[in-house]
């Protein structure tokens, strides 16, 4: 008697593996995308926290400068507060020319606007 698998057995095995992959791959991609989104939000929080430090260290008082101040990521990197280049979790690096607007809203609260991609 011959030992081995028949063509039908091999096709059944391949079909089962294809079904498993068809179910698993989209879930894995969803998890990876979710991780990137979370890392992106954490990177934005890091930049916002760094802007707060920059404001304190450079004695910037947005209440006295026409209520608007502009800085860039390069300013934060030159101060040694952020690494250069700053990685974008969604791909590539953030541009050093990214403008950050520091202003005061109508209620008198500090507003930091990141113009990130």
LUMDOZA-171169 format. One line per field, with one value per residue (C-alpha): residue number from 1; residue in three letters; x negated, y negated, z negated. Coordinates in nm, 3 decimals, padded with zeros to 5 digits. Layout:
nr	[NUM | ...]
rest	[ala | ...]
px	[X | ...]
py	[Y | ...]
pz	[Z | ...]
***
This chain:
nr	[1 | 2 | 3 | 4 | 5 | 6 | 7 | 8 | 9 | 10 | 11 | 12 | 13 | 14 | 15 | 16 | 17 | 18 | 19 | 20 | 21 | 22 | 23 | 24 | 25 | 26 | 27 | 28 | 29 | 30 | 31 | 32 | 33 | 34 | 35 | 36 | 37 | 38 | 39 | 40 | 41 | 42 | 43 | 44 | 45 | 46 | 47 | 48 | 49 | 50 | 51 | 52 | 53 | 54 | 55 | 56 | 57 | 58 | 59 | 60 | 61 | 62 | 63 | 64 | 65 | 66 | 67 | 68 | 69 | 70 | 71 | 72 | 73 | 74 | 75 | 76 | 77 | 78 | 79 | 80 | 81 | 82 | 83 | 84 | 85 | 86 | 87 | 88 | 89 | 90 | 91 | 92 | 93 | 94 | 95 | 96 | 97 | 98 | 99 | 100 | 101 | 102 | 103 | 104 | 105 | 106 | 107 | 108 | 109 | 110 | 111 | 112 | 113 | 114 | 115 | 116 | 117]
rest	[unk | unk | unk | unk | unk | unk | unk | unk | unk | unk | unk | unk | unk | unk | unk | unk | unk | unk | unk | unk | unk | unk | unk | unk | unk | unk | unk | unk | unk | unk | unk | unk | unk | unk | unk | unk | unk | unk | unk | unk | unk | unk | unk | unk | unk | unk | unk | unk | unk | unk | unk | unk | unk | unk | unk | unk | unk | unk | unk | unk | unk | unk | unk | unk | unk | unk | unk | unk | unk | unk | unk | unk | unk | unk | unk | unk | unk | unk | unk | unk | unk | unk | unk | unk | unk | unk | unk | unk | unk | unk | unk | unk | unk | unk | unk | unk | unk | unk | unk | unk | unk | unk | unk | unk | unk | unk | unk | unk | unk | unk | unk | unk | unk | unk | unk | unk | unk]
px	[00.000 | -00.113 | -00.164 | -00.088 | 00.197 | 00.447 | 00.517 | 00.855 | 00.697 | 00.441 | 00.709 | 00.925 | 00.629 | 00.543 | 00.908 | 00.927 | 00.604 | 00.736 | 01.056 | 00.858 | 00.634 | 00.935 | 01.071 | 00.744 | 00.568 | 00.832 | 00.835 | 00.456 | 00.466 | 00.733 | 00.515 | 00.211 | 00.410 | 00.550 | 00.198 | 00.081 | 00.374 | 00.301 | -00.069 | 00.024 | 00.247 | -00.033 | -00.278 | -00.038 | -00.012 | -00.392 | -00.413 | -00.147 | -00.330 | -00.654 | -00.492 | -00.392 | -00.754 | -00.875 | -00.634 | -00.761 | -01.132 | -01.118 | -00.894 | -00.635 | -00.323 | -00.058 | 00.165 | -00.066 | -00.161 | 00.157 | 00.300 | 00.127 | -00.219 | -00.356 | -00.633 | -00.741 | -00.853 | -01.203 | -01.194 | -01.115 | -01.386 | -01.646 | -01.569 | -01.635 | -01.276 | -01.190 | -01.398 | -01.493 | -01.350 | -01.021 | -00.859 | -00.499 | -00.348 | -00.128 | -00.438 | -00.744 | -00.842 | -00.661 | -00.778 | -01.005 | -00.807 | -00.484 | -00.327 | -00.201 | 00.030 | 00.052 | 00.347 | 00.605 | 00.972 | 01.266 | 01.294 | 00.930 | 00.801 | 00.474 | 00.525 | 00.249 | 00.332 | 00.117 | 00.137 | 00.028 | 00.108]
py	[00.000 | -00.353 | -00.596 | -00.965 | -01.205 | -01.201 | -01.506 | -01.551 | -01.553 | -01.812 | -02.032 | -02.007 | -02.109 | -02.403 | -02.514 | -02.504 | -02.706 | -02.962 | -03.008 | -03.053 | -03.312 | -03.493 | -03.534 | -03.607 | -03.851 | -04.130 | -04.105 | -04.134 | -04.437 | -04.597 | -04.547 | -04.696 | -05.000 | -05.048 | -05.039 | -05.301 | -05.527 | -05.494 | -05.564 | -05.871 | -06.007 | -05.943 | -06.128 | -06.426 | -06.423 | -06.418 | -06.722 | -06.908 | -06.834 | -06.948 | -07.275 | -07.337 | -07.287 | -07.514 | -07.788 | -07.770 | -07.747 | -08.038 | -08.258 | -08.286 | -08.459 | -08.419 | -08.660 | -08.947 | -08.868 | -08.957 | -08.634 | -08.427 | -08.272 | -08.040 | -07.785 | -07.486 | -07.135 | -07.251 | -07.503 | -07.220 | -07.001 | -07.280 | -07.315 | -06.941 | -06.875 | -06.646 | -06.398 | -06.481 | -06.349 | -06.296 | -05.974 | -05.972 | -05.636 | -05.649 | -05.654 | -05.870 | -06.165 | -06.476 | -06.783 | -07.013 | -07.304 | -07.186 | -07.497 | -07.499 | -07.784 | -07.895 | -08.123 | -08.231 | -08.151 | -08.378 | -08.226 | -08.316 | -07.957 | -07.855 | -07.672 | -07.479 | -07.385 | -07.123 | -07.128 | -06.767 | -06.558]
pz	[00.000 | 00.079 | -00.202 | -00.165 | -00.117 | 00.162 | 00.375 | 00.207 | -00.139 | -00.031 | 00.127 | -00.185 | -00.403 | -00.176 | -00.176 | -00.555 | -00.583 | -00.332 | -00.535 | -00.855 | -00.687 | -00.540 | -00.892 | -01.074 | -00.840 | -00.856 | -01.235 | -01.251 | -01.020 | -01.240 | -01.550 | -01.375 | -01.257 | -01.607 | -01.750 | -01.499 | -01.584 | -01.955 | -01.901 | -01.691 | -01.969 | -02.223 | -01.997 | -01.981 | -02.363 | -02.388 | -02.159 | -02.360 | -02.686 | -02.524 | -02.415 | -02.779 | -02.884 | -02.602 | -02.712 | -03.072 | -02.987 | -02.741 | -02.957 | -02.682 | -02.802 | -02.531 | -02.724 | -02.632 | -02.270 | -02.080 | -02.222 | -01.949 | -01.933 | -01.665 | -01.706 | -01.498 | -01.576 | -01.480 | -01.767 | -02.009 | -01.859 | -01.877 | -02.249 | -02.289 | -02.394 | -02.102 | -01.903 | -01.546 | -01.325 | -01.503 | -01.379 | -01.264 | -01.367 | -01.057 | -00.837 | -00.779 | -00.994 | -01.107 | -00.916 | -01.117 | -00.970 | -01.135 | -01.282 | -01.640 | -01.735 | -02.097 | -02.165 | -02.417 | -02.352 | -02.437 | -02.786 | -02.854 | -02.837 | -02.675 | -02.343 | -02.168 | -01.810 | -01.640 | -01.262 | -01.221 | -00.915]
***
